[in-house]
Amino acid sequence: MRVKVMVVALAGVMAGWAVHAEETDPIEQVVITGDKLKRTEIDSSASVGARNRRQIAESGMTSLDEVAAQMANVGTAENLSIRGVQAYGPTGGGGKTITLVVDGVPQDGFGQDIANLSVWDADRVEVLRGPQSTNQGRNSLAGAVVLKTRDPSDVRDFSYRVSAGNQNAHRVALAGGGAIVDEVLAGRITLEQRKRDGDVYNPTRDDKRSNHDDGHTLRGKLRITPWGDNYQALVTLVDDKQEQGYNTVEAVKVPASARENFSNEPRNTENHTRSAALEQTFRAFGSDITLLTTYSHNRYTRIQDYDGTELKQGYRDGENIDRQWVQEARANFDTQVFGNKLKGVVGLYYSQQYYAGDDLFTVPVSYVLGLTGQCRVQATCDALYGADFINRRQMQDNASKTRAVYSEADYVVGKMTLTAGIRFDGERQNRILQSETNGTSALAKQVYTQLIRGGIFAPDSVQDLSTDNSVWLPKFGVRYALAPEWGAGLTAQRGYRTGGVDYSYQRGSHSYGPEYTKNYEASLKGAMDNGLVVSVNAYRVNWTDQQVDVGANSLDTYFVNAGSSRLQGLEAELRGKVARNLELFGAMGLARTRFIDFVAPAGDYSGHQFARSPRQTQSVGFSWTPGRWMLNMNLQHASGTFMDAENVDRNDGHTLLGGKATYEVSKGVTLFAYGSNLTNQTYITANKLVSVTGRYNVALGAARQFGFGVQGAL
């Protein structure tokens, strides 16, 4: 309610400035980085939330998830979601529903995790809401997140930031570059190193770093322009490593607010991504040609206490490797047809994705018997079989190849702009699955052997499976210029997520097909006289052939194309300078999700809401720069969500206050203080994670963080 009041108050401030506006800087027409047709924000009907370099630096935010959470209909509490759709889909499924692109490199696998991904030296962050299938292709049914960092220039510069804070946190960041050979060769290097103990204590292991967050990001860029503006090659190399604990805490023996985890086994993840990109741009055949070659390699390892308690109830240990190579060629053109302007893009796309996984699950016999329905009373099984363990090793090698051709164009007739686009995606997936099952005792071996003979467990085997998907993705739209800086539009387009092959411990493996959405969207965008840029988008989505999990339990992951659902909602955002030293921003998102048809062995979920789908997101804030001072404050709210499709257990809503204050001591030296969740709100982002009878963990949002530092630029 308080956030709603602030939104209304901010609207009143807007109206007041509209009447008594000071002279402000001209409105900057920014080209959307994630739009291959190179439209500006105001000239596009797409629903886009964005922050530029200055806005990110003034906010005090250091990670991509923090920046994205300020935008309408974006949730980041536990997993990234756009318009109420999680990155892994409402019930899981094949590929992701949200694409992450960093400096032109599409991230794959665990490299798509935006939590704690550094925005140091970022030039721009964008969230494109709604299907980007025509624009980005596979796995962007719900939207895309785009991070663009600063490119090299001939002007030499150097910047730094050093900070320390609570939870024994410290962070060091450096960036600099300039001409190596004037007007021919320029370079830029950035480095950020961070370390934080975290906000969870483990009394079982006496570990004060149970939820630690350590990592670094190293980036190098080289811009080559041997023939001036006629040709440019941009080389980008990135090494990003994140080492983290877990944010789950005990919720039965002690209150969740105590932030204690009792795991007797280590709980660590290491997420390491290396990527390279070569982007070549030049003019040929009357068009701007772009040749983009990218490669990414992600290695994700984890060791995890399976039950999250002090009891010896098993663990998980594994390694996942994702590699992706992409080649894209596109041409942007502007011409006249029948005396009217035609602006378009045509492109070819090819990618190869490889995934290798090796996971070992060690769990009690009683746990397996309970999940498979073999225990009438779980406590009895725990007493009889709790000390015997089954080991299940799951190995897989996946290879996918995607080929696509696409085109999109705007045709301007007077005040009206007609848009048409099409993309063809063809994909082939090959998956080799292998399992090895064993037991730690004669009794455990006897139990799993009987489960296999009884058809309850799939037998160990090597399976070589493949599937093919191909799809046409049309897009149509119309936009009308209401005024020089205002436009209204309507868009209809098709989105999709690729199919795949899954594995059930009980049934074995099988393939499932793509899922599709029909998307209808209305937009209104413009700039007010006082400098505020306003955008409003309303949407409706019909989702068919939905990939839904009809497995009977967590050992029986079994996806079929049997679901359908409907989404509808609204986004409204504003931002801009209303005076030379005052900038305002605000966002409001409404999202309604509903399964129309979803029947699983556990129940009929038709009519239920998507899991972890916030119905409301809101944020307001300002940046004030009087003299040598700068004060930035932001308030962000997300409503509570359901834990799963059953719609029983709920995760908490939350309202978070954050900000940053700086004082320029001298040229190149600025002192600052920062903070997030300043009211130290405790809120659950994943509820009742049950693994032991009578016990469960919950995942919590980050506790209050604050600190001080020095920054500057030369």
Secondary structure by P-SEA (a helix, b strand, c coil): caaaaaaaaaaaaaaaaaacccccccccccccccccccccccccccccccccaaaaaaaccccaaaaaaacccccccccccccccccccccccccccbbbbccccccccccccccccccccccbbbbbcccccccccccccccbbbbbcccccccccccccccccccbbbbbbbbcccccccccccbbbbbbbbcccccbbbccccccccbbbbbbbbbbbbbbbcccccbbbbbbbbbbbbbbbbcccccccccccccccccccccbbbbbbbbbbbbbbbbccccbbbbbbbbbbbbbbbcccccccccccccccbbbbbbbbbbbbbcccccccccbbbbbccccccbbbbbbbbbbbbbcaaaaaaaacccccaaaaaaacccbbbbbbbbbbbbbbbbbccccbbbbcccbbbbbbbbbbbbbbbbbbbbbbbbccaaaaaaaaaaaaacccccbbbbbbbbbbbbbbbbbbcccccccccccccccbbbbbbbbbbbbcccccbbbbbbbbbbbbcccccccccbbbbbbbbbbbbbccccccccccccccccccccccccccbbbbbbccccccbbbbbbbbbbbbbbcbbbccccccccccccccccbbbbbcbbbbcccbbbbbbbbbbcbbbccccccbbbbbbccccbbbbbbcccccccccccccccbbbbbcccccccccccbbbbbcccccccccccccc
